[in-house]
């Protein structure tokens, strides 16, 4: 199984600022994803991180608010821009093999609180 | 209507009880069905997966899929306090490039 690490594990930020979350996987995954999990709710897919090209965003999420980079197969970043208290959430990255759903592994998450 | 519906609980049962967790879905294109377990302050971990209708057993866990009713279940036998966690059902269709749709999760507590 893949080991996925994220940093920071948590942060408290001021309204209007931006935070970049890093995700590192320890093996050659082909797919990387970013999710948001609001308190007591399920995981919502933000975007698929594509290596060397623009991420594919889900409905309701836009690149200006959540820019994503994936410079190589095993590393990706998610930036939460111009934050508001509504962005307070847990942000998780996952990695896996294309078309093999059971290989999708999750990082521990980044707990973000925006004041 | 959400694509995947799951009772959020919380569900509290005594140790040793049989636990039944359920989800319904609306998208008949879903072919892959998964159950994830998420401990507090951790990321979800895959517990069970199946591609077809019927039952799949793994130790104390049994996953059941009924595609005709669009209904999936996870049974936990001889439940232990260490099973206390949030359980999320999840599913996807073959054309989705690994995109997974999650249920809202059921919080389970096993009382010693």
Interface residues (C-beta under 8 A of the other chain):
Chain A: X4 X31 X33 X40 X41 X42 X43 X44 X45 X48 X92 X94 X96 X97 X98 X99 X100 X101 X102 X104 X105 X106 X107 X108 X109 X111
Chain B: X6 X8 X32 X34 X41 X42 X43 X44 X45 X46 X49 X88 X92 X94 X97 X98 X99 X100 X102 X103 X104 X105
